[in-house]
Amino acid sequence: DGSAVAEEPTSRSHRPMDIDDESLALRDGEGDFDPTRDTT
């Protein structure tokens, strides 16, 4: 179990830019920043 738990945070810490950008955009504008949802 420890292996999986340690791998999760490690992968995220490796690319914080990608995660931060995606997480922020999705969280900040879940509907505003989602053209696919608006068009549907």
VOTI-559139 format. One record per residue (C-alpha): residue number from 1; residue in one letter; x, y, z. Coordinates in pm, whole numbers, plus 50000, padded with zeros to 5 digits. Example, Ala and Ser with C-alpha at 12.3 -4.5 7.8 and 13.67 -1.06 7.14 Angstrom:
BEGIN
DOKOL  nr rest     X     Y     Z
DOKOL   1    A 51230 49550 50780
DOKOL   2    S 51367 49894 50714
END
This chain:
BEGIN
DOKOL  nr rest     X     Y     Z
DOKOL   1    D 50000 50000 50000
DOKOL   2    G 50287 50234 50087
DOKOL   3    S 50426 50198 49738
DOKOL   4    A 50108 50320 49568
DOKOL   5    V 50059 50604 49815
DOKOL   6    A 50418 50721 49770
DOKOL   7    E 50391 50700 49392
DOKOL   8    E 50083 50921 49373
DOKOL   9    P 50237 51233 49531
DOKOL  10    T 50569 51170 49358
DOKOL  11    S 50416 51182 49010
DOKOL  12    R 50230 51501 49096
DOKOL  13    S 50532 51674 49246
DOKOL  14    H 50725 51587 48931
DOKOL  15    R 50496 51797 48709
DOKOL  16    P 50328 52055 48934
DOKOL  17    M 50297 52296 48641
DOKOL  18    D 50076 52062 48440
DOKOL  19    I 49869 51963 48741
DOKOL  20    D 49839 52319 48868
DOKOL  21    D 49741 52454 48528
DOKOL  22    E 49486 52183 48460
DOKOL  23    S 49353 52171 48814
DOKOL  24    L 49320 52549 48829
DOKOL  25    A 49151 52579 48492
DOKOL  26    L 48912 52294 48564
DOKOL  27    R 48843 52413 48916
DOKOL  28    D 48834 52784 48839
DOKOL  29    G 48619 52758 48526
DOKOL  30    E 48456 52418 48541
DOKOL  31    G 48180 52540 48311
DOKOL  32    D 48329 52863 48180
DOKOL  33    F 48654 52703 48074
DOKOL  34    D 48469 52400 47931
DOKOL  35    P 48346 52473 47578
DOKOL  36    T 48249 52108 47526
DOKOL  37    R 48005 52129 47815
DOKOL  38    D 47850 52454 47698
DOKOL  39    T 47802 52331 47342
DOKOL  40    T 47638 52008 47454
END
